[in-house]
Amino acid sequence: MIVSESSTQAARPALVIVRNPATRDSRIIREADTLRRLGYMPLVLAVVSEGERTRHSKQDGIPVLRLSPTSPFSWAQRKLLSR
């Protein structure tokens, strides 16, 4: 019997950051699902939009957290883009 490392340890968190609402982006959900199968606990960090106002949701069992473009993290984006 082969025991994978992920089955003997607690799942590690993995953050997938996208610049869209992640509602119709199957690539992101597939990536998060792959991370989950590898033993990680993925969280998709996306943005709210006119079409998607829900801040917390799940897609195929993957948690999705949507932030407003004017959220507290927007300062980090401005800093990175100003370089």
C-alpha angles and dihedrals in degrees: 000000000000116000116198120222090241093060093056098047136052113269114264120226121252124191121208111193121198134173095224136062091266091222097118100021104107092177090066094048091048090050092050091046090052090051090050091051089051090058102266129125102231125203120188113216109201139154132258117245140184089268097042118042098157110115099194124036143133128236115195088341093308114124114236122196116192121200129196114252085240093053122129088268092063089084089064091052091050091049093050094046094048093064 
